[in-house]
Amino acid sequence: MRHRFGNVKLKRDIGSRNSLFKNLTTSVITEERVITTVPKAKAIQPFVEQMITLAKRDSLHTRRQAAAFLQTPAAVKKLFDTLGTRFGQRAGGYTRITRLGPRKGDGAELAMIELVGSELVKRAAERAKRKEERLKAQQEGREPEESDEKE
């Protein structure tokens, strides 16, 4: 019987596999969206979910656990400062895997693993940027009129 032998090997030895999981998990947390193959995306999904669950319990111990797994201090900071608060009320299901079709070179099926809600955050940031540009353009348009009236 092969009970509880469910981990994915991905044709790598243990060191390479652990490095791959750590690097991809760090990339998903920092970039919020990564394009990779379907087996890799399915393999790292539990790691990303576990990191976000740690971030929801923001304590020194959980920060150290996350820092031991993630590769960069910036990823740990983003995980606890933004992602932990964003998913604080959510009870799981923090990631989404979307299949993209075959890769041109070798035909491997690609998938995009992303954090749920990242598209809303990006849209809000774009909206805020456009609003700032509009306000700046309006102020530039009004300033010459006000200066002409003063003269």
Buried (B, 14 or more C-beta within 10 A) or exposed (E): EEEEEEEEEEEEEEEEBEEBBBBBBBBBBBEBBBBBBBBBBBBBBEBBBBBBBBBBEBEEEBBEBBBEBBBEEEBBBBBBEBBBEBBEEEEEEBBBBEEEEEEEEEEBEBBBBBBBBBEEEEEEEEEEEEEEEEEEEEEEEEEEEEEEEEE
